[in-house]
């Protein structure tokens, strides 16, 4: 049986298990390597844990915390953003898509970063493609129209992330095909796919529900940095 409770603090549990090699840890604090992602996690949300997180955050750098917990930020930290998101899980594998995405490699990093920067699906950096399997769909001229891949991995859960499409290619079912494909691969591995979506993104939520995802909980993506 899947232990969904670890999803209350997915980054912490990923960085202390399956993705430990992709990050840095200092006591009760951990974060992904800077080139991969700005996401981090804490074992607990008190002043001591934030003090242990501080050495892991570079000058003028921010870190994103994904948690269901409510917490008070220590005075020596600054809140930049607090985004409410729905955390959704899919225990029933979606039907395989008619469109077959192609794997993305390090050679696609620039195009992937350009797409993510323009559409803002969530934190994405040039090295993010190294966090899991990423896939894309291309136009006839080879342009990357849309992409999706895997990010956090913990327990028997894998996150579907970076769901994004250039505006001019929307309405063609590209995101649906990509999410179905990645979710199907995760399910074939005997794992459960999950994802995060902004609470106001009604169209994306409806799409994910059609693919079998259900809302587990509302959590917060909080962006902070040391003062």
Phi, psi and omega in degrees: 000138182285133175268096182282349183297334179295341180285352174294334175218070189297321183294316179301314182289327176292315185286347177252006177225254188302325184254021180303325182287346182264001185223191177234146179227142175221095180063242183271012182233146177209155176206157174289154177303145188305322183286343181269310186192151175273007185279140177221180180206160181232146176288331178207159187248071178233176184299323181295319179293320177295327177294326178283335176286328187306315180294344181271355183248121183288169178303133179063012180263149177247161178227143180257129179249130182248110186205149174274351184279147171266136183210157176264131181280132177302154185297336182269015174237151181244133177274122179260326186197143174224107187250118176286131180226151171270135173261122185241144179234155181228105180266355177243114183303133179289161178292140180300137183284157176287322176282132182253109180293160178251146178297144174260145181237182178302332179293342180264003187303317183295314180294322179293318180294321179298316179296314181293323179295323182284328187252347174053062177283352185141178182304127180211132178231170183303327181273358183301330179301340180277001182274344181183200179271125179241146183224154180220169172235134186247151173283172181301330181273005178094354182294140177285111183275322186202159178206164175199153178199198182252142178237260185290145181223124184203142182055231173249037181239140176227134183274133170271128189216171177055046176280107184207149182219137173301139184308321183289349180251007181285159180086008181252004180079018183291313180297319179300315180296319182292314180295320178297318181295309181294318179297322178295320178296318179297315179296323179295336176278000182082021183244167181251124177282144173221164180205170177236139181217140178301140186298335182270357183275076187296323182294318179293319179300316179298320178298313182295324178295322178297331180273359176105003177281144176231149180289124176270315186193154170268129179231183183233134172262110187249125179257123183225163173209153177295144176286000000 
